[in-house]
């Protein structure tokens, strides 16, 4: 899978929180490129908190971020008349800003949510880029509520001790940790609130849709399929036919195209499962091998053990022990 990238504009605005600190040199000199490796941006956000010892900086950077820096997508968000429309545009076109990311706007009973997680299992730790993205979401919510902040809840992938501070005090809301995704939940009625700061003017959202279609066509099929598999592992059954439909083709066409690229559905699935297994070892040391196997879709943990040994040359138990030793 090709390395994920993010628009370099994600770095905008951080300098106002880093002046006269040891972290300021991390921003670099000169004009930034159009994009940068996502892993590099994640490391940057982690290092900011480590070196400044200020867990609030990514949240503040997102909450004050100038959305106009996002170009046409920023214009589309800023011109939205309601909170729900602005969040929907952010979610629907987020892949124009950042690769290999699962971001969703959900609705359950009387609560709505925006969830965010990077799909690349090799990018870890990845705690504070989520604070930055959810900070942008909070900015949109606060525009609609005129700063009112009530009945908001957060969940984070990371454990509380990994985030170097009292996150609840930073976001002024209850938080849970060790979740499968990073999420902000809020009353669904907020989606209908008008945005008083909406900028008038026609925005061609269809052009954003065309850009999404173009980007998908330019992404190698194996990479697109890998992202879908990583997105759905732990959440629903991995089905070749469903993925083929999502990509607008038949299962037969998908198999043929994968063969032309020297791959197969099973090869992609196996590779994703193994990379995700290593991720699970890192972030969920309390889970047994059998529990991890179940999360990866194996009916029998013995099948997972054999597959992992073929992939890595050692058993899951040995690999996990080695990983734990390296961490210490």
C-alpha positions in Angstrom: 0.0 0.0 0.0 1.4 3.4 -1.0 2.3 5.8 1.9 -0.7 7.9 2.9 -0.4 11.7 2.5 -2.1 14.8 4.0 -2.4 18.3 2.6 0.5 20.3 4.0 -2.1 23.0 4.8 -2.8 20.9 8.0 0.3 22.6 9.4 -1.2 26.0 9.1 -1.9 27.9 12.4 0.2 25.7 14.7 2.9 28.4 14.9 0.8 30.7 17.0 0.8 28.1 19.7 4.5 27.2 19.4 6.2 30.6 19.4 9.2 30.9 21.8 9.0 27.2 22.5 11.4 24.3 21.8 8.8 22.9 19.4 8.8 25.8 17.0 11.7 24.5 14.8 9.6 21.5 13.9 7.6 23.7 11.5 10.6 24.2 9.2 11.4 27.1 7.0 10.3 28.1 3.6 7.0 27.4 1.7 5.5 24.0 2.4 4.8 21.4 -0.4 1.3 20.8 -1.4 1.2 17.5 0.6 3.3 15.6 3.0 3.4 12.0 4.4 0.6 11.4 6.8 3.0 9.6 9.1 5.2 12.8 9.3 2.2 15.0 10.2 1.2 12.5 12.9 4.7 12.4 14.3 4.7 16.2 14.3 1.5 16.4 16.4 2.8 13.8 18.8 6.2 15.7 19.1 4.4 19.0 19.7 2.7 17.6 22.9 5.8 15.7 24.0 8.1 18.7 23.7 5.8 21.4 25.0 4.0 19.2 27.5 0.9 21.0 26.5 -1.8 18.5 25.5 -4.2 21.3 24.5 -2.2 22.5 21.5 -3.6 20.1 18.8 -7.1 20.8 20.1 -6.6 24.5 20.0 -5.0 24.4 16.6 -8.1 22.5 15.2 -10.5 24.8 17.0 -9.0 27.9 15.5 -8.0 26.5 12.1 -8.7 28.7 9.1 -10.9 26.5 7.0 -10.3 28.7 4.0 -6.8 27.1 3.9 -8.5 23.9 2.6 -9.3 25.6 -0.7 -12.6 24.5 -2.4 -13.5 22.2 0.4 -13.0 24.9 3.0 -15.1 27.3 0.9 -17.8 24.6 0.8 -17.8 24.2 4.5 -17.8 27.9 5.2 -20.7 28.5 2.8 -22.9 25.8 4.4 -26.0 27.2 6.0 -26.3 24.6 8.8 -24.1 22.6 11.1 -25.2 19.3 9.5 -24.4 20.5 6.0 -21.0 21.7 7.0 -20.1 18.5 8.8 -21.4 16.4 5.9 -19.2 18.3 3.4 -16.2 17.8 5.7 -16.8 14.1 6.0 -17.8 13.4 2.3 -14.7 15.2 0.9 -12.2 14.5 3.6 -10.2 12.1 1.4 -9.3 15.1 -0.8 -7.3 16.3 2.3 -6.0 13.1 3.8 -5.5 9.5 2.6 -6.2 6.3 4.3 -8.6 7.7 6.8 -12.1 6.6 8.0 -14.2 9.6 8.9 -18.0 9.3 9.3 -21.0 11.3 10.3 -23.4 9.0 12.2 -26.9 9.3 13.8 -28.3 7.0 16.5 -31.5 7.9 18.3 -31.1 11.4 19.5 -27.3 11.6 19.3 -25.1 12.4 16.3 -21.4 11.7 16.0 -18.3 12.3 13.9 -15.8 9.5 14.1 -12.2 9.6 12.8 -9.4 7.2 12.6 -6.3 6.6 10.4 -6.5 3.2 8.7 -2.8 2.6 8.2 -1.8 0.2 11.0 1.8 1.2 10.8 1.1 4.7 12.0 1.2 4.6 15.7 1.1 6.3 18.2 -1.5 8.6 16.6 -3.3 10.3 19.5 -3.0 14.0 18.9 -3.8 14.2 15.1 -7.3 13.1 16.3 -7.4 15.9 18.7 -6.6 18.3 15.9 -9.3 16.9 13.5 -12.0 16.7 16.3 -11.0 20.3 17.1 -12.0 21.3 13.6 -15.4 19.5 14.1 -15.8 21.3 17.4 -15.2 24.6 15.6 -18.2 24.0 13.3 -20.4 22.9 16.2 -19.5 26.0 18.2 -20.3 28.2 15.3 -23.8 26.8 15.4 -24.2 26.8 19.1 -22.6 30.3 19.5 -20.0 28.7 21.8 -22.5 26.7 23.9 -21.0 23.3 24.9 -23.4 20.9 26.5 -24.1 17.2 26.4 -20.9 16.6 24.3 -19.0 13.3 24.7 -15.7 12.1 23.4 -14.0 8.7 22.8 -10.4 8.1 21.9 -8.4 5.2 20.6 -5.6 5.9 23.0 -5.6 5.0 26.7 -5.8 8.1 29.0 -2.2 7.7 30.2 -0.9 7.8 26.6 -2.3 11.3 26.0 -0.1 13.0 28.6 -2.7 15.1 30.3 -6.3 15.5 31.5 -8.1 15.5 28.1 -11.5 15.9 29.8 -10.4 19.4 31.0 -9.0 20.3 27.6 -12.2 19.5 25.7 -14.6 20.4 28.6 -16.5 17.2 28.2 -16.6 13.5 29.4 -14.1 11.2 27.7 -13.7 7.5 27.4 -10.5 5.8 26.2 -9.3 2.6 24.5 -12.1 2.8 21.9 -12.0 1.5 18.4 -12.2 5.0 16.9 -11.9 8.6 17.9 -15.3 10.2 18.2 -17.2 13.3 19.3 -20.9 12.7 20.1 -23.4 15.5 20.4 -27.2 16.0 20.5 -28.6 15.4 17.0 -30.6 18.6 17.2 -27.4 20.5 16.7 -27.3 19.4 13.1 -30.2 21.7 12.3 -28.7 24.8 13.8 -28.0 27.7 11.4 -24.4 28.8 10.9 -24.4 32.6 11.4 -20.9 32.8 10.0 -21.8 31.1 6.7 -20.2 33.0 3.8 -22.6 33.8 1.0 -21.8 32.8 -2.6 -22.3 29.8 -4.8 -19.9 26.9 -4.3 -19.8 24.1 -6.9 -19.9 21.0 -4.7 -20.2 19.0 -7.9 -16.6 19.8 -8.7 -15.6 18.3 -5.3 -17.5 15.2 -6.2 -15.6 15.0 -9.6 -12.3 15.4 -7.7 -13.2 12.5 -5.4 -14.0 10.3 -8.4 -10.8 11.3 -10.1 -8.8 10.5 -7.0 -10.4 7.1 -6.7 -9.6 6.3 -10.3 -6.0 7.3 -9.8 -5.6 5.1 -6.7 -4.3 1.6 -7.4 -6.9 -1.0 -7.0 -4.9 -2.9 -4.4 -4.6 0.2 -2.3 -8.3 1.0 -2.5 -9.2 -2.6 -1.6 -6.7 -2.6 1.3 -8.2 0.5 2.8 -11.7 -1.0 2.6 -10.5 -4.1 4.3 -8.8 -2.2 7.1 -11.8 0.0 7.5 -14.2 -3.0 8.1 -12.0 -5.3 10.1 -13.4 -5.6 13.6 -16.7 -4.1 12.5 -18.3 -6.3 9.9 -17.8 -9.3 7.6 -15.2 -9.0 4.9 -17.0 -9.8 1.7 -15.5 -9.6 -1.8 -18.8 -9.1 -3.5 -19.7 -6.1 -1.2 -16.4 -4.4 -1.9 -16.7 -5.0 -5.6 -20.2 -3.3 -5.6 -18.8 -0.4 -3.6 -16.1 0.0 -6.3 -18.7 -0.2 -9.1 -17.8 -3.5 -10.5 -18.7 -7.2 -10.4 -16.7 -9.7 -8.3 -15.5 -11.3 -11.5 -14.1 -8.0 -12.7 -12.5 -7.3 -9.4 -10.8 -10.7 -9.4 -9.6 -10.1 -13.0 -8.2 -6.7 -12.3 -6.4 -7.9 -9.1 -4.9 -10.7 -11.1 -3.6 -8.2 -13.7 -1.9 -6.4 -10.9 -0.3 -9.6 -9.6 -2.5 -9.9 -6.6 -5.7 -11.5 -5.3 -8.5 -10.8 -2.9 -7.1 -13.3 -0.4 -3.6 -11.9 -0.6 -4.9 -8.4 0.1 -7.0 -9.7 3.0 -4.1 -11.7 4.5 -1.7 -8.8 4.3 -4.2 -6.4 6.0 -5.0 -8.9 8.7 -1.3 -9.4 9.5 -0.6 -5.7 9.6 -3.6 -5.1 11.8 -2.5 -7.9 14.1 0.7 -6.1 14.8 -1.3 -3.0 15.5 -3.5 -4.9 17.9 -0.4 -6.3 19.7 0.8 -2.7 20.2 -2.4 -1.1 21.4 -4.3 -3.9 23.1 -1.7 -5.9 25.1 -4.5 -7.1 27.4 -6.3 -9.1 24.7 -5.5 -12.8 24.2 -4.3 -14.2 20.9 -7.7 -15.9 20.5 -9.5 -12.5 21.1 -7.3 -10.8 18.5 -7.9 -13.6 16.0 -11.6 -13.2 16.5 -11.3 -9.4 15.9 -9.5 -10.1 12.6 -12.3 -12.5 11.4 -10.7 -15.9 12.2 -13.2 -18.5 13.4 -10.3 -20.5 15.0 -7.3 -18.8 16.5 -5.1 -21.8 15.3 -5.8 -20.6 11.7 -4.6 -17.1 12.7 -1.5 -18.6 14.4 -0.5 -20.5 11.2 -1.2 -17.5 8.9 0.9 -15.2 11.2 3.8 -17.6 11.3 3.8 -17.8 7.4 3.8 -14.0 7.3 6.4 -13.2 10.0 8.3 -16.4 10.5 7.4 -16.6 14.1 4.3 -17.3 16.3 2.0 -14.4 17.4 3.1 -15.0 21.0 6.8 -14.7 20.2 6.2 -11.6 18.0 4.2 -9.9 20.7 6.8 -10.7 23.4 9.5 -9.3 21.1 7.4 -6.2 20.5 6.9 -5.7 24.2 10.6 -6.1 24.9 11.5 -3.5 22.2 8.9 -1.0 23.7 10.7 -1.2 27.1 
